[in-house]
Amino acid sequence: MATLQAIKDQAAFSFNPRRLKLTLLPTEQCNFRCRYCYEDFKIGKMTPRVVSAIKSLLTNRGPELERLDISWFGGEPLVAKEIVHDIQAHAFDVCEQYGVHLNASMTTNGYLLNADTLQTLSKIGVKHFQISLDGKEDVHNKNRVLASGAGTFDKIWNNLLSAARTDIPFEIALRIHITAQNLYNVEDFVEDCWASFAYDQRFAFFFKKITNLGGSKDVVAAIPDNETATSVYNHLLAKYPTKTVDHGFQVCYAAQPNAFVVRSDGRLARCTVAFGAESNHVGAISGHGEMSIDIEKLNLWFKGFTTLDEASLTCPLAALRLY
């Protein structure tokens, strides 16, 4: 349970107008068709108008910021690598010009993250990556496949090994999923990861039980028994503590007033999970970088700060469903 001081500290961060957090979707298409994915892939690459609007927003806000957080998301962001480079390079230059602390990250499936791409991204400030794996090759390739149906494990694993051989400054959190398919052998895969990357402080582990976030009926087949999965999860945390990402209590970005999700069509959202929910769309970004906001909708996402309810702060979407 979070302490009151922890909530106050994160509230101070979340309400600070000199800090801005943007989750950017350069495309909502993906080269994967994961068995348990909740996205619908109806929207394509970010339009030039939206790209220009985001760059204008960064130019306008740059002089007054002390910190800028950019999280690249999708779809698969590296399917639109040129858009990532364009916006991120601009953000890097703005932060350099005004002395703004830049923290940039990317959630990627890792399939297109070769050493050259990693080097380019690192030079313009994207140094933190999260990559998901579902276990050894035979298990991973049952769930995380290309749109063509082909397996993806070998290419991702080789990209990780290539990254480890470089001297590029980066941090990669390997998000190892606990699924119905790997429930009883996921530890064998963790051992493989440990043997390959434990010596390298740029890598960390992050264990995650697969849950149903919507999507196709296939998602049910990937969800493990919760009691057994929790036991496996706790065992892995106990055995591999020094390389595990400890997220602890965190106010969700969706509950933070200084955080916005910019979809590839320019709509502003709060949560990357509930794109189908009308309450999730709180405005749009204009061509000159201004944000048009529906204040009534927006305020619904901040209720946790008035009630100090930890569940509302860590997942306002769940609280909204109850509301």
For each residue, the residues with C-beta under 8 A, 3 or more apart:
1: 310
2: 6 7 249 310 313
3: 6 7
4: 7 8 308
5: 8 9
6: 2 3 9 10 249
7: 2 3 4 10 11 249 251 308 310 313
8: 4 5 11 12
9: 5 6 12 13
10: 6 7 13 14 249 250 251 313
11: 7 8 14 15 251 305
12: 8 9 15 16
13: 9 10 16 19 251 256
14: 10 11 251 255 256 257 258 259 305
15: 11 12 257 258 305
16: 12 13 19 66 258
17: 64 258
18: 64 65 66 67
19: 13 16 65 66 67 68 69 258
20: 61 65 67 68 69 258 259
21: 68 69 70 71 253 256 258 259 260
22: 54 68 69 70 71 259 260 261 262
23: 70 71 73 253 259 260 261 262 272
24: 46 54 70 71 72 73 77 87 262
25: 28 46 73 74 75 77 261 262 263 264 272
26: 45 46 72 74 75 77 80 83 84 87 264
27: 43 44 45 46 74 75 76 77 79 80 83 264
28: 25 39 41 42 43 44 74 75 263 264
29: 41 43 44 45 74 75 76 79 80
30: 33 37 39 41 74 75 76 79 109 147
31: 76 79 109 111 112 146 147
32: 37 76 109 111 144 145 146 147 152
33: 30 37 145 146 147 149
34: 37 143 144 145
35: 142 143 144 145 216 218 219 221 222
36: 143 179 210 212 213 215 218 219 222 223
37: 30 32 33 34 215 216 219
38: 213 214 215 219 273
39: 28 30 75 215 275
40: 275 276
41: 28 29 30 75
42: 28
43: 27 28 29 263 264 265
44: 27 28 29 264
45: 26 27 29 79 80 83 264
46: 24 25 26 27 50 51 80 83 264 265
47: 50 51 264 265 266
48: 51 52
49: 52 53 266 287
50: 46 47 53 54 262 264 265 266 285
51: 46 47 48 54 55 83 86 87
52: 48 49 55 56 287
53: 49 50 56 57 266 285 286 287 288 289
54: 22 24 50 51 57 58 87 262 285 289
55: 51 52 58 59 86 87 90 289
56: 52 53 59 60 287 288 289
57: 53 54 60 61 285 289 290 291
58: 54 55 61 62 68 87 90 91 94 289
59: 55 56 62 90 94 289
60: 56 57 289
61: 20 57 58 64 65
62: 58 59 65 94 95 97 98 100
63: 98
64: 17 18 61
65: 18 19 20 61 62 68 95 98 100
66: 16 18 19 100 101
67: 18 19 20 100 101 102 103
68: 19 20 21 22 58 65 91 94 95 100 101 102 103
69: 19 20 21 22 103 104 105 259
70: 21 22 23 24 88 91 102 103 104 105 125 126
71: 21 22 23 24 104 105 106 107 253
72: 24 26 77 84 88 104 105 106 107 108 126
73: 23 24 25 77 106 107 261 272
74: 25 26 27 28 29 30 77 79 80 107
75: 25 26 27 28 29 30 39 41 79 80 264
76: 27 29 30 31 32 79 108 109 111 112
77: 24 25 26 27 72 73 74 80 81 84 106 107 108
78: 81 84 106 108 111 112 113 117
79: 27 29 30 31 45 74 75 76 112
80: 26 27 29 45 46 74 75 77 83 84 264
81: 77 78 84 85 112 117
82: 85 86
83: 26 27 45 46 51 80 86 87
84: 26 72 77 78 80 81 87 88 106 121 126
85: 81 82 88 89 120 124
86: 51 55 82 83 89 90
87: 24 26 51 54 55 58 83 84 90 91
88: 70 72 84 85 91 92 104 121 124 125 126
89: 85 86 92 93 124
90: 55 58 59 86 87 93 94
91: 58 68 70 87 88 94 95 102 104 124 125
92: 88 89 95 96 102 124 125
93: 89 90 96 97
94: 58 59 62 68 90 91 97 98 100
95: 62 65 68 91 92 98 99 100 101 102 125
96: 92 93 99
97: 62 93 94
98: 62 63 65 94 95
99: 95 96
100: 62 65 66 67 68 94 95
101: 66 67 68 95
102: 67 68 70 91 92 95 125
103: 67 68 69 70 128
104: 69 70 71 72 88 91 125 126 127 128
105: 69 70 71 72 126 127 128 129 130
106: 71 72 73 77 78 84 121 126 128 129 130
107: 71 72 73 74 77 129 130
108: 72 76 77 78 111 112 113 129 130 131
109: 30 31 32 76 112 131 132 144 152 156
110: 113 129 131 132 156 159 160
111: 31 32 76 78 108 146 152 155 156 159
112: 31 76 78 79 81 108 109 117
113: 78 108 110 117 118 129 131 159 163
114: 117 118 159 162
115: 118 119 159 162 163 165 166 168
116: 119 120
117: 78 81 112 113 114 120 121
118: 113 114 115 121 122 163 166 168 170
119: 115 116 122 123 166 168
120: 85 116 117 123 124
121: 84 88 106 117 118 124 125 126 127
122: 118 119 125 126 127 168 169 170
123: 119 120
124: 85 88 89 91 92 120 121
125: 70 88 91 92 95 102 104 121 122
126: 70 72 84 88 104 105 106 121 122 129
127: 104 105 121 122 169 170 171
128: 103 104 105 106 170 171 173
129: 105 106 107 108 110 113 126 170 171 172 173
130: 105 106 107 108 172 173 175 206
131: 108 109 110 113 156 160 172 173 174 175
132: 109 110 144 175 176 177 208
133: 140 144 153 156 174 175 176 177 189 193
134: 139 140 142 143 144 176 177 179 181 182
135: 139 140 176 177 179 181 182 185 186 189
136: 139 140 153 182 185 188 189 192
137: 140 141 151 153 154 157
138: 141 142
139: 134 135 136 142 143 179 181 182 185 189
140: 133 134 135 136 137 143 144 151 152 153
141: 137 138 144 145 151 152 153
142: 35 134 138 139 145 181
143: 34 35 36 134 139 140 177 179 181 222
144: 32 34 35 109 132 133 134 140 141 152 153
145: 32 33 34 35 141 142 148 149 150 151 152
146: 31 32 33 111 149 150 151 152
147: 30 31 32 33
148: 145
149: 33 145 146
150: 145 146
151: 137 140 141 145 146 154
152: 32 109 111 140 141 144 145 146 155 156
153: 133 136 137 140 141 144 156 157
154: 137 151 157 158
155: 111 152 158 159
156: 109 110 111 131 133 152 153 159 160
157: 137 153 154 160 161
158: 154 155 161 162
159: 110 111 113 114 115 155 156 162 163
160: 110 131 156 157 163 164 172 174 196 197
161: 157 158 164 165 196
162: 114 115 158 159 165 166
163: 113 115 118 159 160 166 168 170 172 202
164: 160 161 196 197 200 202 203
165: 115 161 162
166: 115 118 119 162 163
167:
168: 115 118 119 122 163
169: 122 127 202
170: 118 122 127 128 129 163 202
171: 127 128 129 202 203 204
172: 129 130 131 160 163 202 203 204
173: 128 129 130 131 203 204 205 206 245
174: 131 133 160 193 197 203 204 205 206
175: 130 131 132 133 206 207 208
176: 132 133 134 135 186 189 190 193 205 206 207 208 236
177: 132 133 134 135 143 182 208 209 210
178: 182 183 186 207 208 209 210 224 229 232 233
179: 36 134 135 139 143 182 183 186 210 222 223 224
180: 183 210 221 222 223 224 225
181: 134 135 139 142 143 222
182: 134 135 136 139 177 178 179 185 186 189
183: 178 179 180 186 224 225 228 229 232
184:
185: 135 136 139 182 188 189
186: 135 176 178 179 182 183 189 190 232 236
187: 190 191 232 235 236 239
188: 136 185 191 192
189: 133 135 136 139 176 182 185 186 192 193
190: 176 186 187 193 194 205 236 240
191: 187 188 194 195
192: 136 188 189 195 196
193: 133 174 176 189 190 196 197 198 205
194: 190 191 197 198 240 243
195: 191 192 198
196: 160 161 164 192 193
197: 160 164 174 193 194 200 203 243
198: 193 194 195 203 243
199:
200: 164 197 203
201:
202: 163 164 169 170 171 172
203: 164 171 172 173 174 197 198 200 243
204: 171 172 173 174 243 244 245
205: 173 174 176 190 193 236 240 243 244 245
206: 130 173 174 175 176 244 245 247
207: 175 176 178 233 236 237 244
208: 132 175 176 177 178
209: 177 178 224 226 229 230 233
210: 36 177 178 179 180 222 223 224
211: 223
212: 36 219 220 223
213: 36 38 219 273
214: 38 219 273 276
215: 36 37 38 39 218 219
216: 35 37 219
217: 220
218: 35 36 215 221 222
219: 35 36 37 38 212 213 214 215 216 222 223
220: 212 217 223
221: 35 180 218
222: 35 36 143 179 180 181 210 218 219
223: 36 179 180 210 211 212 219 220
224: 178 179 180 183 209 210 228 229 232
225: 180 183 228 229
226: 209 229 230
227: 230 231
228: 183 224 225 231 232
229: 178 183 209 224 225 226 232 233
230: 209 226 227 233 234
231: 227 228 234 235
232: 178 183 186 187 224 228 229 235 236
233: 178 207 209 229 230 236 237
234: 230 231 237 238
235: 187 231 232 238 239
236: 176 186 187 190 205 207 232 233 239 240 244
237: 207 233 234 240 241 244
238: 234 235 241
239: 187 235 236
240: 190 194 205 236 237 243 244
241: 237 238 244
242:
243: 194 197 198 203 204 205 240
244: 204 205 206 207 236 237 240 241
245: 173 204 205 206
246:
247: 206 250
248:
249: 2 6 7 10 310 314
250: 10 247 314
251: 7 10 11 13 14 255 256 304 313 314
252: 255 256 271 313 314 315 316
253: 21 23 71 256 259 261
254: 259 261 270 271 301 315 316 317
255: 14 251 252 301 302 304 305 312 313 314 316
256: 13 14 21 251 252 253 259
257: 14 15 302
258: 14 15 16 17 19 20 21
259: 14 20 21 22 23 69 253 254 256
260: 21 22 23 268 269 270 291
261: 22 23 25 73 253 254 268 269 270 271 272
262: 22 23 24 25 50 54 266 267 268 269 285
263: 25 28 43 266 267 268 269 275
264: 25 26 27 28 43 44 45 46 47 50 75 80
265: 43 46 47 50
266: 47 49 50 53 262 263 284 285
267: 262 263 281 283 284
268: 260 261 262 263 281 282 283 284 285 291 293
269: 260 261 262 263 272 275 280 281 282
270: 254 260 261 280 282 298 301 316 317
271: 252 254 261 274 275 277 280 316 317
272: 23 25 73 261 269 275
273: 38 213 214 317
274: 271 277 280 317
275: 39 40 263 269 271 272 280
276: 40 214 280
277: 271 274 280 281 317 320
278: 281
279: 297 300 320
280: 269 270 271 274 275 276 277 317
281: 267 268 269 277 278 297
282: 268 269 270 293 294 297 298 301
283: 267 268 291 292 293 294 297 298
284: 266 267 268 291 292
285: 50 53 54 57 262 266 268 289 290 291 292
286: 53 289 290 291 292
287: 49 52 53 56
288: 53 56
289: 53 54 55 56 57 58 59 60 285 286
290: 57 285 286
291: 57 260 268 283 284 285 286
292: 283 284 285 286
293: 268 282 283 298
294: 282 283 297 298
295: 298 299
296: 299 300
297: 279 281 282 283 294 300 301
298: 270 282 283 293 294 295 301 302
299: 295 296 302 303
300: 279 296 297 303 316 320 323
301: 254 255 270 282 297 298 316 320
302: 255 257 298 299 305 306 316
303: 299 300 306 307 309 312 316 319 323
304: 251 255 307 308 309 310 311 312 313 316 319
305: 11 14 15 255 302 308 313
306: 302 303
307: 303 304 312
308: 4 7 304 305 313
309: 303 304 312 313 319
310: 1 2 7 249 304 313 314
311: 304 314 315 318 319
312: 255 303 304 307 309 315 316 318 319
313: 2 7 10 251 252 255 304 305 308 309 310 316
314: 249 250 251 252 255 310 311
315: 252 254 311 312 318 319
316: 252 254 255 270 271 300 301 302 303 304 312 313 319 320
317: 254 270 271 273 274 277 280 320 321
318: 311 312 315 321 322
319: 303 304 309 311 312 315 316 322 323
320: 277 279 300 301 316 317 323
321: 317 318
322: 318 319
323: 300 303 319 320
